[in-house]
Amino acid sequence: MPLPQAFCNEITQLLGADEGKRLLDALLHTAPSVSVRLNPRKGGSMPTEGATSVPWCEEGWYLKERPQFTYDPLLHAGCYYVQEAASMFVEQAYRQIERDFHPHRLLDLCAAPGGKSTLWRSLMSDGDLLVANEPIRQRAQILSENLTKWGHPDVVCTSSYPEEFAPLASFFDVIAADVPCSGEGMFRKDEGAIEEWSPEAVEACAARQWQIIESVWPALRQGGYLVYSTCTYNRLEDEDMVHRICQELGAEIVEIPIRSEWNIAGDNTRRNLPVYHFYPHRTQGEGLFLALLRKTSEAPIAKEKRKDKKRRNQSSASAIKGGAKMAEWIKGSEAFKLLCPDENHIIAVRQSLADDVLKVSSTVRTLTAGVLLVEEKGKKLIPQHALALSLLCSETAFPRTDLSLEEALSYLRRESLVLSSDVPRGYVVACYQGHALGFLNNLGSRANNLYPQEWRIRN
């Protein structure tokens, strides 16, 4: 599909005739690279024969060709994530933040489908809280699924708009905003982005981006960091937006150390800002713009509402039926608190984060928090899929059975299985190459498949 002439003119004006032509040729005549990022907490398992490392991300790998990821059970087990390589550069932003202070609360504001969120979670320490948010409910469900597969307990997944976070004044140390944009950097992968592009669309995106940042700004503490990124090239959504944030909201741009061999480009304006552009004719990856900003303006601290205090005390004192048994299911149970987010479910939340989790969930629409352990149906306690995939799940809590590739794919299609006679009856963790896929209820003559219906492979 031909590129819009107005876009071509813009790129030529932005980069000059020579480099502009190289970028346009790359968009028209080269194929996107294929890259994945391993989950270091699940053994980082996947075939990487012939793979080469992504230089700015420790766990990132370029693959020689694109496999059929859907039919690899290790993807569904959360052992790796298929992520565009340039977007892995947020690891370098995090490393720079750590040179200043250790961030304890991070909000990934526009997080679906979850690539950056799973990376943030891998970079953060146990006991630090990641709030991953996506306002569009259907996309938020995908985000929740991917974070559940990643398996870390210190996550809250929300589905709210930026202004709804404003009451959490000065709550976050870091806000990552990969804002909706005109998508110029995705032209190689998405013809729809080409069809939808126009100068008017760029202006509309810039207006929306400003509204997003301005709305969420109160939730970032003074001295905290905003990681601002887009997948587009133009000044209006990139350099001009960063400059406006600094001037009108109160921030300073912080330089991120990079290596010359990474071929990352800098500012396209005369301001000489320390910002970072990924162009597909220079780097293996799609278009990414990123800037790291430190908030310099004063930020009020939210006062705790009385009803929040009351709610926290009620939750803390709640007696959980079957709690002693459930505590045996999770590693290091003494560090976790069991809570009831509703009448039928029980979750495990790290005790040191319980107040923060309750504060977030009482402020914005929350889909998941901590690890969902069980659903209560009458007198039955049914272990939930998130428990099987969680890093918290004790290897001795339930019998485990390793499936062949064919059996694992049947499981992921939510088909019934017949297990060998030596597998005990009751709830069993189905595994592939030692990695948990989810629960089965072994009845002997057959095993009921408890894989989530909405997650199943459909072909």
C-alpha positions in Angstrom: 0.0 0.0 0.0 1.5 3.4 -0.9 2.2 5.8 1.9 0.3 9.1 2.1 2.0 11.9 0.3 1.6 14.3 3.2 3.4 11.8 5.4 6.2 11.4 2.9 6.6 15.2 2.8 6.6 15.4 6.6 9.3 12.7 6.9 11.5 14.4 4.3 11.1 17.8 6.0 11.8 16.2 9.4 14.9 14.0 8.5 16.2 15.6 5.3 16.0 14.2 1.8 18.7 11.5 2.3 17.6 9.9 5.6 14.0 10.5 4.9 14.2 8.4 1.7 16.0 5.6 3.6 13.1 5.6 6.2 10.4 5.6 3.6 12.1 2.8 1.6 12.4 0.7 4.8 8.7 1.2 5.5 7.8 0.2 1.9 10.2 -2.5 1.1 11.4 -4.3 4.3 9.8 -6.8 6.6 9.4 -6.3 10.4 11.7 -8.3 12.6 10.4 -11.0 15.0 11.4 -10.7 18.6 10.5 -12.2 22.0 11.4 -11.5 25.6 11.9 -14.4 28.1 10.4 -14.5 31.5 13.4 -14.8 33.9 11.2 -16.1 36.7 9.9 -19.0 34.7 13.2 -20.3 33.5 13.1 -18.2 30.3 12.2 -21.3 28.2 11.7 -21.3 24.4 13.8 -22.5 21.4 16.3 -19.7 20.6 18.4 -21.6 18.1 20.0 -19.0 15.8 18.5 -16.2 17.8 20.4 -13.0 18.5 20.1 -10.7 21.5 18.2 -7.4 21.6 21.1 -5.1 22.8 19.0 -2.8 25.0 17.1 -5.6 26.8 18.7 -8.4 28.8 16.0 -11.0 28.1 15.1 -9.9 24.5 15.9 -12.0 21.5 15.5 -11.6 17.7 14.3 -14.8 16.0 15.4 -15.9 12.5 11.8 -16.5 11.5 8.3 -16.2 12.9 7.1 -19.6 14.4 3.5 -20.4 15.0 3.4 -19.0 18.5 -0.2 -20.0 19.1 0.8 -23.6 19.0 3.7 -23.3 21.5 2.4 -24.2 25.0 5.3 -22.4 26.5 3.8 -19.1 25.3 0.6 -19.9 27.1 2.6 -20.9 30.2 4.0 -17.4 30.4 7.6 -18.5 29.7 8.1 -15.7 27.1 6.2 -12.8 25.5 6.2 -11.9 21.8 7.2 -8.2 21.9 8.4 -5.7 19.3 12.1 -5.1 20.0 12.1 -1.3 20.1 9.5 -1.2 22.8 11.9 -3.2 25.1 13.9 0.0 25.4 11.8 0.9 28.4 14.3 -1.3 30.3 16.9 1.4 29.8 14.5 4.0 31.1 14.0 1.9 34.3 17.7 1.5 34.8 18.2 5.2 34.7 15.4 5.8 37.2 17.1 3.3 39.5 20.2 5.4 39.5 18.1 8.1 41.2 16.0 6.0 43.6 14.2 2.6 43.9 10.7 3.0 42.6 8.0 1.1 44.7 4.8 2.0 42.8 4.6 2.1 39.0 1.5 2.8 36.9 1.5 1.6 33.3 -1.3 3.8 32.2 -2.1 2.6 28.6 -0.9 -1.0 29.1 -2.8 -3.4 26.7 -1.9 -5.9 25.4 0.8 -6.1 28.1 4.2 -6.2 26.5 5.6 -3.3 28.5 3.7 -4.3 31.6 5.3 -7.7 31.7 8.7 -6.1 31.2 8.1 -3.5 34.0 7.1 -6.4 36.3 10.3 -8.4 35.4 12.4 -5.3 36.2 10.7 -4.4 39.5 11.6 -6.1 42.8 9.3 -8.4 44.8 7.3 -6.1 47.1 7.0 -3.3 44.6 3.5 -2.7 43.1 2.7 -2.6 39.4 -0.7 -1.1 38.5 -1.4 -2.0 34.8 -4.3 -0.1 33.3 -6.3 -0.2 30.1 -9.5 1.9 29.9 -11.1 -0.2 27.1 -12.6 -3.2 28.8 -12.1 -5.8 26.1 -8.4 -4.8 25.7 -8.1 -4.8 29.5 -9.2 -8.4 29.6 -6.3 -9.3 27.3 -3.9 -7.3 29.5 -5.2 -9.2 32.5 -4.7 -12.5 30.7 -1.1 -11.8 29.8 -0.2 -10.6 33.3 -1.8 -13.7 34.8 0.3 -15.8 32.5 3.4 -13.9 33.5 2.7 -15.1 37.0 3.9 -12.3 39.4 1.7 -11.7 42.4 2.5 -8.0 43.0 0.2 -6.7 40.2 -3.2 -4.9 40.1 -4.9 -4.8 36.7 -7.4 -1.9 36.3 -9.7 -0.6 33.6 -10.1 3.2 34.1 -9.6 6.5 32.4 -6.6 8.7 33.3 -8.6 11.3 35.2 -9.9 8.6 37.5 -6.4 8.2 38.9 -6.1 11.8 39.9 -7.5 11.2 43.5 -4.4 9.0 44.1 -2.5 12.2 44.5 1.3 11.7 44.6 0.8 7.9 44.9 3.1 6.7 42.1 6.8 6.9 41.8 6.7 6.2 38.1 4.0 6.6 35.5 4.6 5.0 32.1 2.4 6.4 29.4 2.6 4.7 26.0 -0.1 7.0 24.7 -2.5 6.3 21.8 -0.9 7.9 18.7 -1.2 8.2 14.9 0.8 4.9 14.5 3.3 6.0 11.9 5.8 3.6 13.5 3.4 0.7 12.8 3.0 1.2 9.0 5.1 -2.0 8.2 2.9 -4.2 10.4 -0.6 -2.6 10.0 -2.0 -1.3 6.7 -5.0 0.0 8.7 -2.6 2.5 10.3 -1.7 3.8 6.8 -5.4 4.1 5.8 -6.3 6.0 9.0 -3.4 8.4 8.9 -3.9 12.1 8.1 -2.5 15.4 9.3 -5.9 16.0 11.0 -5.5 12.6 12.8 -2.1 13.6 14.0 -3.5 16.8 15.5 -6.3 14.9 17.1 -3.9 12.4 18.6 -1.7 15.2 20.1 -4.7 16.8 21.7 -5.7 13.5 23.2 -2.2 12.8 24.5 -2.1 16.2 26.2 -5.4 15.4 27.9 -4.2 12.0 29.1 -1.0 13.4 30.6 -2.6 16.4 32.2 -5.4 14.3 33.7 -3.0 11.7 35.3 -0.3 14.2 36.4 -1.6 14.7 40.0 -1.1 11.0 40.6 2.7 11.3 40.1 4.7 12.5 43.1 7.1 15.3 42.9 10.5 13.9 41.9 8.8 10.9 40.3 9.2 10.0 36.6 7.0 9.9 33.6 8.1 7.5 30.8 6.4 9.0 27.8 6.4 7.0 24.6 4.6 6.8 21.2 4.9 4.6 18.1 5.1 7.6 15.8 7.7 9.9 14.2 6.2 13.4 14.0 7.2 16.4 16.2 3.7 17.3 17.3 3.2 14.0 19.2 6.8 13.6 20.2 9.2 16.5 20.9 6.6 19.2 20.9 4.5 17.2 23.4 7.5 16.6 25.7 8.4 20.3 25.6 4.9 21.3 26.5 4.7 18.9 29.4 7.9 20.4 30.8 6.8 24.0 30.3 3.2 23.7 31.4 3.1 20.9 33.9 6.6 21.2 35.4 9.1 18.6 34.5 12.7 18.2 33.2 13.9 15.7 30.7 16.4 13.1 31.9 19.1 11.7 29.6 19.2 7.9 29.3 22.7 6.5 28.6 22.8 4.6 25.2 25.5 3.1 23.0 26.4 4.4 19.6 26.2 1.0 18.0 22.5 0.8 18.9 21.8 3.4 16.2 19.1 5.2 18.1 18.4 8.7 16.8 17.9 11.8 18.8 15.9 15.0 18.7 14.5 16.1 15.3 14.1 19.7 16.4 16.6 22.4 17.2 15.9 22.1 20.9 18.5 19.4 21.3 16.4 17.4 23.7 17.6 14.1 25.1 14.9 12.0 23.5 15.1 8.7 21.6 13.8 7.7 18.2 13.8 4.2 16.7 13.7 4.1 12.9 13.4 0.8 11.0 16.2 1.8 8.6 18.6 2.2 11.6 17.5 -0.4 14.1 15.8 -3.8 14.1 12.3 -2.8 15.3 9.4 -0.6 14.6 9.0 3.1 15.2 9.3 4.1 18.8 9.7 7.5 20.5 10.6 7.7 24.2 11.4 10.4 26.6 12.1 10.2 30.4 10.8 13.1 32.4 11.3 13.9 36.1 8.4 15.9 37.7 9.6 19.1 39.2 6.3 20.7 40.1 4.7 20.4 43.6 2.1 17.7 44.0 -0.4 17.5 46.8 -0.7 14.3 48.8 -4.1 12.7 49.0 -5.8 12.5 52.3 -7.2 9.1 53.2 -10.9 9.0 53.2 -12.6 7.6 56.3 -14.5 5.0 54.4 -11.2 3.7 52.9 -9.8 3.3 56.5 -13.0 1.4 57.5 -12.8 -0.8 54.4 -9.2 -1.7 55.1 -9.9 -2.6 58.7 -12.8 -4.8 57.7 -10.7 -6.6 55.0 -7.7 -7.1 57.3 -9.8 -8.7 60.1 -11.9 -10.9 57.8 -11.9 -14.5 58.7 -11.3 -16.6 55.6 -13.0 -20.0 55.5 -10.5 -22.6 54.5 -7.7 -20.0 54.8 -5.2 -22.4 56.5 -5.6 -24.9 53.7 -5.1 -22.2 51.0 -2.0 -20.9 52.8 -0.5 -24.3 52.1 -1.0 -23.8 48.4 1.4 -20.7 48.2 5.0 -20.3 48.8 6.0 -18.0 51.7 2.4 -17.8 52.8 3.4 -15.9 55.9 4.1 -12.8 53.8 0.7 -12.8 52.2 -2.8 -11.9 53.3 -6.0 -13.5 52.1 -8.8 -11.1 51.0 -12.3 -11.5 49.6 -12.8 -9.0 46.7 -16.4 -10.3 46.5 -18.6 -13.0 48.0 -17.3 -15.9 45.9 -13.6 -15.4 45.4 -10.5 -15.3 47.6 -7.2 -13.6 46.6 -3.7 -13.5 48.0 -2.0 -10.2 48.3 1.4 -9.4 49.8 0.9 -8.1 53.3 3.2 -5.1 52.8 1.1 -4.1 49.7 -2.4 -4.8 51.1 -3.1 -1.2 52.0 -1.9 0.1 48.6 -3.9 -2.6 46.7 -7.1 -1.7 48.7 -6.5 2.0 48.1 -6.1 1.5 44.3 -9.1 -0.8 44.1 -11.3 1.6 46.1 -10.4 4.4 43.7 -10.5 2.9 40.2 -12.2 -0.1 38.5 -10.1 -3.1 39.3 -10.2 -6.4 37.4 -7.6 -8.4 39.2 -5.3 -7.9 42.2 -2.7 -10.2 43.7 -3.3 -13.9 42.9 -6.9 -15.2 42.5 -6.8 -18.4 44.6 -10.3 -19.9 44.7 -13.9 -19.6 43.7 -16.4 -20.7 46.4 -19.3 -22.8 45.0 -21.4 -23.9 47.9 -19.1 -25.9 50.1 -16.6 -26.4 47.4 -13.3 -24.4 47.0 -12.3 -24.5 43.4 -8.7 -23.5 42.7 -8.4 -20.9 40.0 -6.3 -20.8 36.9 -4.3 -17.8 38.1 -3.0 -19.9 41.0 -1.6 -22.6 38.7 0.3 -20.0 36.6 1.5 -17.9 39.6 5.0 -17.9 40.8 3.5 -18.3 44.3 2.0 -21.8 43.6 3.7 -24.4 45.7 5.0 -27.4 43.7 3.6 -29.7 46.4 0.2 -28.1 46.7 -1.4 -30.2 43.9 -0.3 -33.3 41.9 1.4 -32.3 38.6 1.3 -34.2 35.3 3.5 -33.4 32.3 1.7 -33.5 29.0 3.0 -34.3 25.6 2.8 -31.5 22.9 -0.3 -33.1 21.5 -2.0 -33.4 24.9 -0.9 -29.8 25.8 -2.6 -28.4 22.7 -5.7 -30.4 23.4 -5.7 -28.9 26.9 -5.3 -25.4 25.5 -8.2 -26.1 23.2 -10.2 -27.0 26.4 -10.8 -30.6 25.3 -11.2 -33.4 27.7 -8.1 -35.6 28.5 -7.6 -39.0 29.9 -4.7 -39.2 32.3 -2.6 -42.2 33.2 -3.8 -44.4 36.0 -1.0 -43.3 38.4 -2.2 -39.6 38.4 -4.3 -39.1 41.6 -7.9 -38.1 41.4 -8.9 -34.5 42.1 -7.3 -31.2 41.1 -4.1 -31.7 39.1 -1.8 -29.1 37.5 -1.3 -29.8 33.8 2.3 -29.0 32.7 4.3 -28.9 29.6 8.1 -29.4 29.9 7.7 -28.7 33.6 5.8 -25.4 33.2 2.3 -25.1 34.5 -0.6 -24.6 32.0 -3.5 -24.7 34.4 -5.8 -27.1 36.3 -7.5 -30.4 35.4 -10.1 -32.1 37.6 -9.1 -35.8 37.3 -12.2 -38.1 37.6 -10.3 -41.2 36.7 -12.2 -42.2 33.5 -11.6 -38.7 32.2 -10.2 -35.4 33.3 -12.4 -32.3 33.2 -10.5 -29.4 31.6 -10.6 -26.2 33.7 -8.7 -24.0 31.2 -10.5 -20.6 30.9 -13.1 -20.8 28.1 -12.3 -17.4 26.8 -8.5 -18.2 26.5 -8.8 -21.4 24.5 -7.2 -22.0 21.2 -10.0 -21.9 18.7 -8.5 -23.8 15.8 
